[in-house]
């Protein structure tokens, strides 16, 4: 089992930036995919961004060009740099870690974009 812990959420004004971090720990050989998903009140969870162990990335359409995902394999850490934040980016952001044998989620961190 992989323990996944997010940090870095908070309140930011429209147009501002935030950086989320996610650390995975536990007994595993390697994490194949790490990523971020978000869920706003009354909406389904959606993909924000994912990154593979060899650095390939995929972004949700609504964040392309504004968010950047990166990864430190040695530290089992993934980052999400969020720029040009919009009101509609407000959501709980959850980190996901996929190994060959497991698929684990963090508790989530709240991101609120408000003036």
C-alpha positions in Angstrom: 0.0 0.0 0.0 1.1 3.5 -0.8 0.5 6.4 1.5 -0.2 9.6 -0.4 -0.1 13.1 1.3 -0.8 16.4 -0.4 0.1 19.9 0.7 0.1 23.4 -0.7 -3.6 24.3 -1.1 -5.1 27.5 0.1 -6.8 30.7 -0.9 -5.6 32.7 -3.9 -7.0 35.6 -5.9 -7.9 35.2 -9.6 -4.8 35.4 -11.7 -2.6 34.2 -8.9 -0.5 31.1 -8.5 -0.2 28.1 -6.2 2.1 25.1 -6.0 0.8 21.8 -4.8 3.0 18.9 -3.6 2.3 15.3 -3.1 4.6 12.7 -1.5 4.1 9.0 -1.7 5.6 6.6 0.8 5.3 3.0 1.7 6.5 -0.4 0.4 6.7 -0.3 -3.3 9.3 -0.8 -6.0 8.3 2.1 -8.2 5.3 4.4 -8.9 4.3 4.2 -12.6 2.0 7.2 -12.7 1.4 10.1 -10.3 -1.2 12.7 -10.9 -3.7 15.2 -9.8 -7.5 15.2 -10.0 -10.0 17.7 -8.7 -13.6 17.8 -7.7 -15.7 20.9 -7.3 -18.9 20.9 -5.3 -21.7 19.3 -7.3 -19.4 18.2 -10.1 -17.6 14.9 -11.0 -14.0 14.4 -10.4 -11.9 15.4 -13.3 -8.3 14.9 -14.5 -6.0 17.8 -13.9 -2.6 16.3 -14.9 -0.7 13.1 -14.7 2.9 12.2 -15.2 4.6 8.8 -15.8 7.9 7.7 -14.3 9.6 8.5 -17.6 8.2 12.0 -17.7 5.3 11.8 -20.1 2.5 14.1 -19.2 -1.2 14.5 -19.9 -3.3 17.5 -18.9 -7.0 18.2 -18.7 -8.2 20.6 -21.4 -9.3 23.2 -18.9 -5.8 23.6 -17.4 -3.5 23.3 -20.5 -1.1 26.1 -20.8 -1.7 27.2 -17.2 -0.7 24.3 -15.0 2.5 22.3 -15.1 3.1 18.9 -13.5 6.6 17.7 -12.6 8.0 14.8 -10.7 11.0 13.9 -8.5 11.3 10.1 -8.8 14.0 9.9 -6.2 11.7 11.6 -3.6 8.5 10.0 -4.9 7.1 13.5 -5.1 4.9 15.2 -7.7 4.3 18.9 -8.0 1.6 20.9 -9.6 2.4 24.5 -10.5 -0.8 26.4 -11.1 -0.7 29.8 -12.7 -3.3 32.2 -14.0 -5.8 30.7 -11.6 -9.5 31.2 -12.3 -12.6 31.1 -10.1 -13.5 27.8 -11.8 -10.3 26.2 -10.6 -11.8 26.1 -7.1 -12.0 22.5 -6.0 -10.5 19.8 -3.8 -7.3 18.6 -5.5 -6.4 15.0 -4.8 -3.2 13.2 -5.6 -3.1 9.7 -7.1 -0.3 7.2 -7.2 -0.4 4.1 -9.3 2.0 1.2 -8.9 1.9 -2.2 -10.6 -0.1 -3.5 -7.7 -2.0 -0.6 -6.2 -3.9 2.6 -6.9 -3.9 5.0 -4.0 -5.3 8.4 -3.2 -4.5 11.2 -0.8 -7.0 13.0 1.4 -7.1 16.0 -0.9 -6.2 19.7 -0.4 -8.6 22.6 -0.9 -7.8 25.2 -3.5 -10.0 28.3 -3.4 -9.8 31.0 -6.0 -11.7 34.1 -4.9 -11.4 37.8 -4.9 
